[in-house]
Amino acid sequence: MSITVATIEDVRRAEAVIRQHLSPVPLIRSYRLEQELKLSPGRRVWLKDYGWTPVGSFKVLGALNWMAGNLDRIGDRPVAAHSSGNFASGISYAGMRYGKRVIIVMPESAPQVKFELTRSFGAEIRTYDITTDHQTGIRDRLTREIVEDLGGVQASPYDDNLVIAGNGVGGLEIVQELRQQGREVSHFFCPVSGGGLMAGHALAMADGFPKCQIVGVEPELADDFRQSLQAGRRVRVDQPTSICDGLLSYDVGEHNWPILQQHVRQSVSIPDVQTRRAMRWLYDNHGLRSEPSGAITLAALFSGQIRLDGAGDIVLTLSGRNADEARFREWTDLSL
């Protein structure tokens, strides 16, 4: 069965929707990273920090575009979604903006900050045990029950063209700002889970900087996309494991895969200990409290797995900063 695939034109249309609600997310130059990496004169490193959105992650972009594109279908029905936490707050924020009821299925082990954010925008939450979900399938069953029992409309956190296009607006922002400065980009690092962030950004970056090397980044024990690239087909990881709670999808989405396969040639896998070091580096050098799923791109940069040859700039996405205080302190205490 053929599926429709999001395009750069969809991303451009989504920009008008996003601008009704959000200002562009900051793109910050890291002088410290330029020094650390010993780059040749003239090259720069940029951090696209999605922690600055009202939900503390990139997920609000795709959620807003999905909500705007489904208003007629939703009507008075509730919106249902499952999420590890960041899409939960994103779709909750979108529901608040458009006056829609939102019911979220979240792991009971999700960070408290993600529960609090999601509730603060008015969503209802139902929880499940993520450690046994690969056996019970309870996450999907609970979401399906909301749809069937309450007549809900289900939103996918990543496997949807409207979500992909909305997320891609962040990539458009990168392209527009760096082109305005007359810059070129040699490398772009982005986390991959279900593929919603990467697919949207890949569309924008490939269009704006065709020579850019687009690199996916995944946890070592949740590297289904890396395996998928090697196999030439979508590969499922039955029990993904990592401190990167936002990167634990079982596989990339059907709508995401064709875009990723076209524009992303490689994905590197990163042990959690390296992600922890990157979190600590960001905090010590920039005062940024990135969650593990965000800091993993810096870990990939430091890992040496990707040669940084070329004359252009390097861009890293920091996908979010929603980590509980106690866990953040534990993860960044490298003596543990």
Secondary structure as GFF3:
##gff-version 3
##sequence-region A 1 336
A	DSSP	alpha_helix	8	19	.	.	.	ID=ss1
A	DSSP	beta_strand	27	29	.	.	.	ID=ss2
A	DSSP	alpha_helix	31	37	.	.	.	ID=ss3
A	DSSP	beta_strand	45	49	.	.	.	ID=ss4
A	DSSP	three_ten_helix	50	52	.	.	.	ID=ss5
A	DSSP	alpha_helix	59	69	.	.	.	ID=ss6
A	DSSP	alpha_helix	71	74	.	.	.	ID=ss7
A	DSSP	beta_strand	79	82	.	.	.	ID=ss8
A	DSSP	alpha_helix	86	98	.	.	.	ID=ss9
A	DSSP	beta_strand	102	107	.	.	.	ID=ss10
A	DSSP	alpha_helix	112	120	.	.	.	ID=ss11
A	DSSP	beta_strand	124	128	.	.	.	ID=ss12
A	DSSP	alpha_helix	133	136	.	.	.	ID=ss13
A	DSSP	alpha_helix	138	150	.	.	.	ID=ss14
A	DSSP	beta_strand	153	154	.	.	.	ID=ss15
A	DSSP	alpha_helix	161	180	.	.	.	ID=ss16
A	DSSP	beta_strand	185	191	.	.	.	ID=ss17
A	DSSP	alpha_helix	196	208	.	.	.	ID=ss18
A	DSSP	beta_strand	213	219	.	.	.	ID=ss19
A	DSSP	alpha_helix	224	231	.	.	.	ID=ss20
A	DSSP	three_ten_helix	245	247	.	.	.	ID=ss21
A	DSSP	alpha_helix	257	263	.	.	.	ID=ss22
A	DSSP	beta_strand	266	270	.	.	.	ID=ss23
A	DSSP	alpha_helix	272	286	.	.	.	ID=ss24
A	DSSP	alpha_helix	292	303	.	.	.	ID=ss25
A	DSSP	beta_strand	313	318	.	.	.	ID=ss26
A	DSSP	alpha_helix	325	332	.	.	.	ID=ss27
###
